[in-house]
């Protein structure tokens, strides 16, 4: 297992309200030194013991692309319906590389989840009997009623009642959002852009990258909102495109074909065999004699590198081995002439189909 990012959580303990509601935030930073590169990552909640998966919801995108040194904020909303008050539940956040989620991932520290106990209203004691007070009130009301009747009968003309004053409540005005001009960040460095946008109040910033050698790596090539547009920095989502210089093509000459494919795969590149091998009786069978692009060239991730290899026969014979997801990923299919049964690596079974087609996710091994 390879740790791929750094995870910072807001707290090691989360206390929900009486209804089981809470929110916790995480900061995901692509600073891991084991394999510094742009990554496409996904998020998942791991639960422990009696904790239920249905209590958790990751807000926003479930996958996003992280450039080198990029930081993303992830919020997890908790709705722990049916959880017991004052009971401790546990969970963690798992961040994984979507291209190899079983091997490349990072898990946060385990977080304790508590549910606050509901406040109970105190029981009021029953009041003591006050029958004497009731009789007193009845007597006072009777006297007042008699007085009112006498006043009405003796008065010649009743006066008009005064109109009641009606108070109309004043509606609360809706706050007007504060708008600012969208800054121009085109062709600025990544660090300068982050500082400018964050100081201006922008909180929702996403990044993607494009292969571009014409500008320094990390330069802003495009912004999703044009400069000068009136925006609310707390609500708007801006997407920035940065330049990346891809990867350097390694030197593959004089390597055997299988070693060349392994080297390309470890550098996030794909190998393609030239269908016209070079006959050379002095070199070992299937030795790389030429490559295109050449060693040291900068190319985009997952680019193809064409390999011209040597042969002592009229054609190259390439043998199929186990499907290993971390080795020799290629996109082309080759027809292979198998004149006799061959043994699969680390297995006793034999391949007897003739001819054999090797598809994507198979790696190659020369005879």
N, C-alpha and C positions, 0 to 999 in steps of 0.2 A: 504494500500500500504506500502511495506517495502523497504527502501533504502538499496541497496546491495553492492555498490562500491563507491569509491571516483573518481570524474572526474575532471581533470585539463585541461583547454583548453588554447591554445597558445595565444589567443587574444579574446576580446569581440567584435571586429570589423574586418571584412575582406573586403579588397578593391581589386576587380578584375581589370585586365588590360582592355585595350580598347575592347578586344575580349571576355570579360566575363570569363577569365580563372583565377583560384586561387587554392591554396591548404592550408588547415588548419589541424593542428595536435592536438590530444587529448592523455592524459595519463590516463589510467584506472588502479586503484589500489584496490586490494581486501583487504582493511583494515577495512571495516565496522564492528563495534562491535556488531551489532544487532544479527548476526548469523554467527560467524567466521567459515567458512568451504570452502573447494574447491567448485568452481562453474563452470558450463558450461554456458557461456554468449553469447548473440548475440547482434548485433548492427543495429540501424535503425535511419533514419533521420526524424525528425518531422518538418514540414513546417508551417508557419503562414501567413495568408492573401493571398496576390498575389504570394507568393513564390511557385515555381513549384518543385515537387518531382524529376522530370526528370533531374534537374540541378546537382544533387548530386550523387556521386559514392564513396562507401567505398572501399579503396584499400585493396587488400589481402583478408584474410579470413573473412567471415561474422559471424563466430562463433569460439570461442576458449575456452580452459579450463584455469581457473585462480586458482592457489593454494593460500593458505592463505598468505597474504602480498606480493603476486606477482603483478608485474606491466606490462602492455602491452601498446604498442604505436599504435594508430589508426590514419590513415590519411584519410581525406575526400577530394576528388578532385571535384572542382566546374567548371562547364561549363554552364554559365548562358546565353544561346542563347536567344536573343530577349528581354533581360532585358533592362530597361530604364536607361540611364546614370543619375548619381546623385540621383537615387531613392533608398530608404532604403527598403530592404527585410529582413525577419527574419527567423531563423531556429535554431534547437538544435539537440544534439545527445542523443539518448535513448539507454541505456544499460540495457538488461533484462536477467533474468534467464530463460534459454530455457525450464526448467521443469515447470515453473509457471510464464509465461511472463505477465499475467494479474495482478498479485499481487506483484511480486518481481522485481522491476526495479528502475533505477536511471536516471534522466534526467539532462543534463548539463544546464548551464545558457544559456539564449537566446542570439544568436549571430547576430549582424547586418551585412548585406551584401550590399556593395556599388559597383557600376560599374563606372569606371573612364570615364570621358567625352573624346571623340575623339578630338585630336588637329587639328584645321583647318588651312590650309595654308593661309597666308595673301595675299590679292588680290593686284597684282602689277599694278601700274598705267601705262596706255599706253604711250609709249615713244613719245616724240615730233618729228615732221617730220624733217628728216635730209637729204633732197634731195641733198643739196649742197655737203654733204660728199660722197654720192653715185657717183656723177659726178666726184669728185676728185679721187676716187678710180679707176673708169673706165679709167680716163686719165693716172694714174700711171701705171696701168696694160698694157695699150696700148703701152706706152713707153718701158716698160720692155720686152714685147713680141717682139717688133721691134728689140730691142737689141739682144735678143736670136737668132732670125732668121738670123740676120747679122753675128753673131759669128759662127753659124753653116755653113753658105755658104762660109765664108772666111777660115775656118779651113780645112787643108788638110786631116787630119785623126782624126776622133773622138777618144778620149781616152775611155778605158773600164771603165765602172762604178765600183766603189768600192763595194765589197760585204757587205751587211748589217750585222751588229752584231745581232745574235739571242740570246736572254737571255732565258735560260731554267729555269723555276721556280723550286726551291728545295721543294720536298714534305715534309709536316709536319709529323714527326714520331709519330706513335701511342704509347701513354704512356704504359709502362709495369706495370701491377699491382704488388704491393708489397706483397709477400707471406711470411707467418710465419708458424711455427710448431703449430699444434693444441695442446693446453695444456691438461694434464691428470687431469680430475676433478672427477674421480671415487672415491666414498666414502667420498668426501669432503662435508662440510655443505653447505646449500643453500646460505647463505650470503657470505661465502668465495668464492664460485663458481662465484656468480654474480660479486663480486669485481675483481676477476682474469680475467674473460672474458671481462668485460667492460674496464678494464685498458689495455687489449691487443687489443682493438679496435673493438670487436665483437658488432654488433648492432642488429642482427636478431636472437633472442633467444626465443624458445618456450619451454613450460614445460608441462609434464603430470605426473601422479602419479600412484603408485601401492601400494596395501596393503602389508606391510612387517613389522613384529615386530622384526626382527633380528637386525635391525639397528635403530639409533635414527631418529625421524621424520624429514623429509626434507633432509636426506642424499641422495646424488646422486647415483642411482643404475645403470644407463646406460647413455652413451652419443652416439648420432647418428653418430658422426664422430670420428674415432679412434685417440687416442693420437699419435702425431708425424706426422700426415698427413699435407702436405703443402696446405694451404688454404689462400684465400683472406678474411680477417676478415670483410670487409665492404660488401661483396656480399654473403657469404655462410650463410645458415640457419642451426643452430644447435638445435636439440631437446634433452632435458634433462629429464630423468625419475627420480622422487624423491620418497622416501619412505613415506607412510602415515600410521598412526596407527588406521585408521578407527574411530569407535565410541565405547563407553562403553555400554554394555548391561545393561539396568536399572533393578531394582528389581521389579518384577511383581507379586510376590506371594501375595496372599490374596486380589488381585484386582479382580473386576468383569471383565468379558471378554471384554466388550465394552471399559472400562477404560484402560485395558491392550493394546488393539489395538490402542487407541488414543496415549498412551504413546510411543508405538513403532514407530508410524508414526511421531511423533514430534522429534524422535531421528533418523529418516531416516532408519528405520528397518521395516521388514515385519513380520507379525504374521501368524503362521500356527497352526491349532488346531489338537491336538492328537485325533485320531479316537477312542481311548480307554479311556473314562473318568473314573474318580475315584468316586465311590459311597460313599457319606458322607452326612448323614442326619443332621449333626451339622452345616455345612457350608451353606451359601446362594447358591442358584442354580447358576451354571456357575462361581464359584470362582476359580481363578488360584491357583493350589496347587503345581505345579512343572513347571520349565522352562529349556530349553536347547537351547543355552548355558546358564550357570548360570549367576547370577548378577555379574557385574564387569568385565566380560570377554571382551577383545578387539576383534572386528570383523569388516569386511569390510562393507562399506555403502551398504544398500539394502540387507543385509544378512537376512536369515530367522531365526526366533526364535520359537521353538516348544513349545506350551502351553498345559499342561495337566490340565483339569478343573474338578471341582466336579459336581456331579449331584445327584438329589434325585429320578430320574426316570431311566428307562432302557437306554435311549438315550438322548443326548443333543438336545434341540430344539432351533434353531437360526433363528431369524426373520430379514427380509430385511427391510431396511429403505431408505431414500433419498440417491441418489448418490451425495456424497460431495467430491470433488477432494482433499480437504485437510485432510480428515479423512479416516482411515482404508483401505489404498491401499494394496490389497493382490493379489497374482498371481494364487492361486489354485481356483478350482470351487467345491462347495459343493451342494449336493442334499438335499433339505430341505422338510420335511414332514409338510404340512400346513393343519391341520384338519378343520380349519374354517377361514372365512375372518378376516384379520388383518388390522389395520389402519396404513397408512404410517405416519411417524413422521411429524408434522406440516402441514399435508394435510388431507382433508376430504375423498379423494378417497380411495378405498379398493382394495387389491390384492386378486383375487379369483381363480387364476390358481393353480392347484394341479396336480403333484408336481411342485415346483418352483426351478429353478436353479439360483444360485447367481454367477455372473461372476466377472472378474477383474473390479476394480474401485467401487465395492459395499462395504460398510462397514457392520459390523455385530452388532446386538443387541440381547442379550439373553432375553428370555421371563421373 
